Amino acid sequence: EFRRFGFLVYEATLWAAGDDPLRPPLALKLTYKRKIAGKDIAEASVKEIRNLGLADSAQLKRWGEQMVRVFPDVKPSDHILGVYRPEGATFQHNGRITGDIADPEFARHFFAIWLDPRTSAPDLRAALLKRPDA
């Protein structure tokens, strides 16, 4: 669960195909618990990447514009699935593809929002990376 100011924003689930859950291919599903504009999701993503110090202003501007195009407005129970492949990322909203960002550097930095050790949500990162009991 990801909470902001005590409010539940979304629940997250991570699927990784290989032995290393930090390397593509992997998929991250966010099931939203609140109504949020796609533009706000994109802006929050840019802010998180900026806070990790992973990209310059020009990259962040370009990626922000691309994310605005692929992130729809969401309401409670909607989900966005991001699929991270070595060549970039594909996004789906409630099972329908909303777009691709074919930039390996973008994909690496975007998924770092949740997976980088310096994430702003370390408890969520730990929960995502915990292996299910065999």
N, C-alpha and C positions, 0 to 999 in steps of 0.2 A: 504494500500500500504506500502511496505517496500522499502526504498531507502537506498543506501549506497553511500556516497560521491556524493549525488545528482542524482544518476542514479537509475531508477526504476528497482528493482531486481525481485520482485514478488508481486502479490496480494494475500491476504489471506482471507479465509472464515472459520468460526468456527461454527460447529453444536454441540449442547449439547442436550442429551436426557432427562436429569432431570432438576430439578429446579436450581441446582448449576452448572454453566458452567465451573467450575474449577475441577469437579469430573467426572471420567469416568462413563458411556461411552460417548465419544465425538469423533468428527472427525475434523481434520484440513486439509484444502485443500490449497496448494500453487500453484498458476498458474504463471509460470515463464515468464519473459519478456526478459531474456537474456540467452545465451548459457553458461552452467556451467557444469563442470565435476562432476560426482557423488562423486568422491574422495574429491573434494573441498567442496561439500555440507556436507559430513561426517566430514571433518576437521573443518569446521565452526561450526557445531553442537557440537563437542567436546569442542571447544574453548568457546562457549557460556555456556555450562554446567560447565566447569572449572571456568569461570568468576563468575558464581552464587555460587561457593563454595559448590556444591552439591555432589561431588564424589571424590574419591581418584584416584591417578594415575593409579593403576591397573585396576580399573573399567573403567576409561576413555579409556585406551588402548583396553580393551576387547570390549567395546561398539563401539569404533571407527572402529575396524575390522569388527564388525557385520554390522555397518551402510554402510561401503564400499561395502559389499555384497548386500545390499538391495536398495541402492540409485543409480539409473542409471544416465547417463549423460542426461541433459535436454537441450532443445532448446526453443526459444520463443513459447508460447502457450501450451507447455507441462505442465502437472500438476502432482504433487505428493499428494496423499491423505494418511494421517496418521490416523489410527483408534486406539484410546486409550481405552483399556478395562482394568479392574482390573488385569487381568493376564498378560498383556503385550501390545505390539503394532503390528499392521499389516500395511504394506505399499503397495500402489498401484501406478503404473505409467500409466497414461492415461487409467485407468480402468482395468489394468492387475496387479494381485498381484505379487509383486516382493520379498516379504518375510515377515517373522514374527521375532520379537525379543521377546521371551517368558520370559520376566523378568519384574515383576511389578515395581521394582526400576528404571530400565532403562526408562520405559514408563513415570513414574512420573517425572523424571528428564528431559527427552527429551521434553515433552510438557511444562515444566516450562520455556523453552527458550522463549516462547511466553506469558505464563500465569502467571509466578511468578511476584510479585510486583517489584522485582529488575531487571526485564528484561532490556536488552540494548535498547529496542524499546518500551518505555512506551506509546507513541501515538498509535502504532499499537495494543498494549494490550488493551488500552481503547476502540479502535474501535471494536476489536474482542468481547469484553465483553459487548458492548452496546446492549441492547435488542431491537429487531425490534419494531416499533410502532404497537400497536394492531389495 
